[in-house]
Amino acid sequence: MDLRRAIVAGVPRLLGDLDHDIRNVLLTLARIWTTLATDSIRSKGAAADWALERLPSEHRAVLAHARAVYLGEEKERWDGELRAGVRPCAGFLVDAIGRQPLR
């Protein structure tokens, strides 16, 4: 339970870094959600894979891009529709985290 509370307590600080470190913040939020939901700690890439299967379609491109950049498959660029989708995607992830029990 201490791990669960500690990772949830770090969410506000993470969100404070969103504008400067989009990729890592989104992947870390996915990792937190995955850890709380499955009781297993996964890499950022594996956590993104898990989260992508559960995200509403309007948020998938943003997290998929963050994952692809993390894996070296794409260059980091946050413009246009991707940029516009960052905060809504982060908001969905935070809400999903908030719905998980701290047991």
Secondary structure, 3 states (H helix, E strand, C coil): CHHHHHHHHCHHHHHHCCCCCHHHHHHHHHHHHHHHHHCCCCCHHHHHHHHHCCCCHHHHHHHHHHHHHHCCCCCCCCCHHHHHHHHHHHHHHHHHHHCCCCC
